[in-house]
Amino acid sequence: MPRRRTPHARPVACLVVVAALFPLRAGAAAPAPCAPVTHEGETYAVCTADLRRTRIRLFWRGADGQPYGSLSRLADSQAGLSFAMNAGMYDSAQGPVGLYVEDGRELKGASTADGPGNFHLKPNGVFYVAGDRAGVLETGRYLKARPKAEFATQSGPMLVIAGRIHPKISADGPSQKIRNGVGVRADGRTAVFAISERPVSFGAFARLFRDGLHCPDALFLDGSVSSLYAPSLGRSDLSRPLGPLVGAVAR
């Protein structure tokens, strides 16, 4: 299925101002969770979740014990799914490469090994959810802090670390791919997921999170296989069989 290009959005800051000036009236429809955002001339689909109102969770295997494998199968099995995307790198058996926690159970331990590829471009990191709070931490910091995570997925590299771009990410390197990732705002209650509409560099993607989406910490989830399910945007991307998935449902 060809990817849909979406129209340019107004800057995020403008949307925040409009929301502040015109708060939702009682009974008014909530804003769509996903919207197009343009940064440095590139368009991204961005899905924002306030964890006080939305539950972010991870999905790997269905009731039959087999990996969901696709966003469409996940959507068919989860009523009220407002958006979903692939949640990190996975192996040939569609299992997580690194740490994976689902419903408070650690189903795969963290990987601190060195190796090739994006996952091992240290520091890598962990996106986690604990109640109505979320975070993105470098793997070493996560293992020291050991937050009581209900859900966690390890991937790499980190894109933004305490407001700074990963030191090994160049401003605009030669690698251009469709990419998706996740960041958490400083309040610890707002998780922001993004996927590029066209191939972009790591540098451009990292700056989107730091400068455009105001996330002091952000994690790369994957490239090339990056896919999005977002009914509000009319999207249900097809991709090769996927591993763990992340999605949003109402609390």
For each residue, the residues with C-beta under 8 A, 3 or more apart:
1: 237 238
2:
3: 178 197 237
4: 233 234 235
5: 43 197 198
6: 9 36 43 45 197 233
7: 36
8: 36 38 43
9: 6 12 15 35 36 37 38 43
10: 14 15
11: 14 15 38
12: 9 15 16 37 212 213 214
13: 16 17
14: 10 11 17 18
15: 9 10 11 12 18 19 35
16: 12 13 19 20
17: 13 14 20 21
18: 14 15 21 22
19: 15 16 22 23 31
20: 16 17 23
21: 17 18
22: 18 19
23: 19 20
24: 28 29 30 31
25: 28
26:
27:
28: 24 25
29: 24
30: 24
31: 19 24 35
32: 35 232 233
33: 47 48 49 54 82 83 230 232 248
34: 45 46 47 48 82 83 228 230 232 233
35: 9 15 31 32 45 46 232 233
36: 6 7 8 9 43 44 45 46 197 233
37: 9 12 43 44 45 46 194 208 212 213
38: 8 9 11 41 42 43 44
39: 42 44 204 207 208 211 212
40: 204 207 208 212
41: 38
42: 38 39 196 197 198 200 204 208
43: 5 6 8 9 36 37 38 196 197 198
44: 36 37 38 39 194 195 196 197 208
45: 6 34 35 36 37 194 195 197 228 230 233 235
46: 34 35 36 37 192 193 194 213
47: 33 34 82 83 85 192 193 194 228 230 248
48: 33 34 190 191 192 193
49: 33 54 56 190 191 192 193 248
50: 53 54 189 190
51: 54 55 56 129 131 132 133 134 189 190 191
52: 132 189 251
53: 50 250 251
54: 33 49 50 51 82 248 249 250 251
55: 51 248 249 250 251
56: 49 51 129 134 151 191 246 247 248
57: 102 103 129 150 151 246 247 249
58: 87 100 101 102 151 152 153 244 245 246
59: 68 74 78 84 87 102 244 245 246 247
60: 67 68 95 96 100 102 107 243 244 245
61: 64 65 66 67 68
62: 65 66 67 68 73 77
63: 77
64: 61
65: 61 62
66: 61 62 69
67: 60 61 62 94 95 241 242 243
68: 59 60 61 62 73 74 77 242 245
69: 66 73 94 241 242
70: 73 74 238 239 241 242
71: 74 75 84 85 86 227 228 229 236 237 239 242 245
72: 75 76 229 236 238
73: 62 68 69 70 76 77
74: 59 68 70 71 77 78 81 84 229 245 247
75: 71 72 78 81 84 229 236
76: 72 73
77: 62 63 68 73 74
78: 59 74 75 81 247 249
79:
80: 249 250
81: 74 75 78 84 229 247 248 249
82: 33 34 47 54 230 231 232 247 248 249 250
83: 33 34 47 193 228 229 230 231 232 247 248
84: 59 71 74 75 81 228 229 245 246 247 248
85: 47 71 180 193 195 221 226 227 228 229 245 246 247
86: 71 180 221 222 225 226 227 239 242 243 244 245 246
87: 58 59 127 153 155 221 243 244 245 246
88: 96 97 98 100 127 153 154 155 221 222 243 244
89: 96 97 98 117 118 119 155 156 221 222 243
90: 94 95 96 97 242 243 244
91: 94 95 96 97 243
92:
93:
94: 67 69 90 91 241 242 243
95: 60 67 90 91 100 108 243
96: 60 88 89 90 91 99 100 107 108 153 154 243 244
97: 88 89 90 91 111 119 154 155
98: 88 89 108 110 111 119 124 126 139 153 154 155 156
99: 96 106 108 109 110 111 126 139 142 152 153 154
100: 58 60 88 95 96 106 107 108 152 153 154 244
101: 58 104 105 106 107 128 149 150 151 152 153
102: 57 58 59 60 105 107 151
103: 57 150 151
104: 101 148 149 150
105: 101 102
106: 99 100 101 109
107: 60 96 100 101 102
108: 95 96 98 99 100
109: 99 106
110: 98 99 126 139 142 143 154
111: 97 98 99 119 139 154
112: 139 140 143
113: 120
114: 120 122
115: 119 120
116: 120
117: 89 120 121
118: 89 121 156 157 220 223
119: 89 97 98 111 115 124 155 156 157
120: 113 114 115 116 117 124 156
121: 117 118 124 156 157 166 168
122: 114 156 157
123: 138 139 140 156 157 158 161 166
124: 98 119 120 121 138 139 154 155 156 157 158 219
125: 136 137 138 139 142 154 155 156 157 158 161 217 219
126: 98 99 110 136 137 139 142 152 153 154 219
127: 87 88 134 135 136 152 153 155 182 184 191 219 246
128: 101 134 135 136 137 142 147 149 151 152 153
129: 51 56 57 133 134 149 150 151 152 191
130: 133 134 135 147 148 149 150
131: 51 150
132: 51 52 189
133: 51 129 130 188 189
134: 51 56 127 128 129 130 184 188 189 190 191
135: 127 128 130 147 184 188 217
136: 125 126 127 128 158 182 183 184 215 217 218 219
137: 125 126 128 141 142 145 147 217
138: 123 124 125 141 142 158 161
139: 98 99 110 111 112 123 124 125 126 142 143 154 156
140: 112 123 143 144
141: 137 138 144 145
142: 99 110 125 126 128 137 138 139 145 146 147 152
143: 110 112 139 140 146
144: 140 141
145: 137 141 142
146: 142 143
147: 128 130 135 137 142
148: 104 130
149: 101 104 128 129 130 152
150: 57 101 103 104 129 130 131
151: 56 57 58 101 102 103 128 129 246
152: 58 99 100 101 126 127 128 129 142 149
153: 58 87 88 96 98 99 100 101 126 127 128 221 244 246
154: 88 96 97 98 99 100 110 111 124 125 126 139
155: 87 88 89 97 98 119 124 125 127 219 220 221 222
156: 89 98 118 119 120 121 122 123 124 125 139 219 220
157: 118 119 121 122 123 124 125 166 168 169 202 220
158: 123 124 125 136 138 161 166 217 218 219 220
159: 165 166 169 181 183 202 205 206 209 210 218 219 220
160: 163 164 165 166 183 206 209 210 215 216 217 218
161: 123 125 138 158 164 165 166 217
162: 216 217
163: 160 210 216
164: 160 161 167
165: 159 160 161 169 203 206 207 210
166: 121 123 157 158 159 160 161 169 202 206
167: 164
168: 121 157
169: 157 159 165 166 173 202 203 206
170: 173 201 202 203
171: 203
172: 201 203 204
173: 169 170 201 202 203
174: 201
175: 201 202
176: 199 200 201
177: 199 200 223 224 226
178: 3 195 196 197 198 199 200 223 224 226
179: 195 196 199 200 202 205 220 222 223 226
180: 85 86 193 194 195 196 221 222 223 226 227 228
181: 159 193 194 205 209 218 219 220 221
182: 127 136 191 192 193 194 218 219 221 246
183: 136 159 160 191 192 194 209 213 215 217 218 219
184: 127 134 135 136 188 190 191 192 215 217 218
185: 188 189 190 192 213 214 215 216
186: 214 216
187: 190
188: 133 134 135 184 185
189: 50 51 52 132 133 134 185
190: 48 49 50 51 134 184 185 187
191: 48 49 51 56 127 129 134 182 183 184
192: 46 47 48 49 182 183 184 185 209 213 215
193: 46 47 48 49 83 85 180 181 182 246
194: 37 44 45 46 47 180 181 182 183 205 208 209 213
195: 44 45 85 178 179 180 226 227 228
196: 42 43 44 178 179 180 199 200 205 226
197: 3 5 6 36 42 43 44 45 178
198: 5 42 43 178
199: 176 177 178 179 196
200: 42 176 177 178 179 196 204 205
201: 170 172 173 174 175 176 204 205
202: 157 159 166 169 170 173 175 179 205 206 220
203: 165 169 170 171 172 173 206 207
204: 39 40 42 172 200 201 207 208
205: 159 179 181 194 196 200 201 202 208 209 220
206: 159 160 165 166 169 202 203 209 210 218
207: 39 40 165 203 204 210 211 212
208: 37 39 40 42 44 194 204 205 211 212 213
209: 159 160 181 183 192 194 205 206 212 213 215 218
210: 159 160 163 165 206 207 213 214 215 216 218
211: 39 207 208 214
212: 12 37 39 40 207 208 209
213: 12 37 46 183 185 192 194 208 209 210 218
214: 12 185 186 210 211
215: 136 160 183 184 185 192 209 210 218
216: 160 162 163 185 186 210
217: 125 135 136 137 158 160 161 162 183 184
218: 136 158 159 160 181 182 183 184 206 209 210 213 215
219: 124 125 126 127 136 155 156 158 159 181 182 183
220: 118 155 156 157 158 159 179 181 202 205 223
221: 85 86 87 88 89 153 155 180 181 182 226
222: 86 88 89 155 179 180 225 226
223: 118 177 178 179 180 220 226
224: 177 178
225: 86 222 239 240 242
226: 85 86 177 178 179 180 195 196 221 222 223 239
227: 71 85 86 180 195 237 238 239 242
228: 34 45 47 71 83 84 85 180 195 233 235 237
229: 71 72 74 75 81 83 84 85 235 236 237 247
230: 33 34 45 47 82 83 233 234 235 236
231: 82 83 234 235 236
232: 32 33 34 35 82 83
233: 4 6 32 34 35 36 45 228 230
234: 4 230 231
235: 4 45 228 229 230 231
236: 71 72 75 229 230 231
237: 1 3 71 227 228 229
238: 1 70 72 227
239: 70 71 86 225 226 227 242
240: 225
241: 67 69 70 94
242: 67 68 69 70 71 86 90 94 225 227 239 245
243: 60 67 86 87 88 89 90 91 94 95 96
244: 58 59 60 86 87 88 90 96 100 153
245: 58 59 60 68 71 74 84 85 86 87 242
246: 56 57 58 59 84 85 86 87 127 151 153 182 193
247: 56 57 59 74 78 81 82 83 84 85 229
248: 33 47 49 54 55 56 81 82 83 84
249: 54 55 57 78 80 81 82
250: 53 54 55 80 82
251: 52 53 54 55
